[in-house]
Amino acid sequence: MEKVVVITGVSRGLGLEMCKQYLASGAKVYGCSRSPERSQGLLELKRAFGSQFELVPLDITQPGMIQNLKYVIEEPVDILINNAGIYGPAGLSWDQVTSDPWMEVMQVDVVAQLMVVQALVEKVAASGDKKILFMSSKMGSMGDNQKGGSYIYRSAKAALNAVGKSLAIDLKAQGISVGLLHPGWVLTDMGGPNALITADTSVSGMRKVIDNLSLKNSGQFFSYDGSVIPW
């Protein structure tokens, strides 16, 4: 039986590359994006893979659209990858941070992530793989923070890590394993032109991490290369 993979934030970058690789592996993929019809990459994949690839309109700032996922996606979900997220204002010093953009990033990068899990957790529990992944960042590691700054993004990813760690404990009884992923510094719109690795390299590595995720290592914070990152 083919695996069913649900991925959020797929219009470009890592999300789009994840769709490509999972489709090529034979999985059925639900790609969730605010406006999938505007992404040439998604439309090309849809033409190539047909019913193996379903495009799902999803704005994770809209609770109603999140709740609708449980009706749009009918099958058990083997792998749920929460990839959607935003960076927010960059380059702000501690005394330039204001509350509104901070709250927006926290809503998207933390709160909405748990809402997606709430909507789909029963379908994940009914699957064979039973895996939930969150796209975090090394920027959320307090042990690795040597440069300071980036208050909004760092705090959001640290909070997301806390959510994922608690879910790993709370969902263990249902057989669900949870992983937090650092994709590396990737050549995407968010990563910029000075990044160190390609999206292909990052996603290939993260797929191996996902393959190796189990209840034994659930709740850990992994880099794309499989190494464990300090909290």
Secondary structure, 3 states (H helix, E strand, C coil): CCCEEEEECCCCHHHHHHHHHHHHCCCEEEEEECCHHHCHHHHHHHHHHHHHEEEEECCCCCHHHHHHHHHHCCCCCCEEEECCCCCCCCCCCCCCCCHHHHHHHHHHHHHHHHHHHHHHHHHHHCCCCCEEEEECCHHHCCCCCCCCCCHHHHHHHHHHHHHHHHHHHHCHHHCCEEEEEECCCECCCCCCCCCCECHHHHHHHHHHHHHHCCCCCCCCEEECCCCECCC
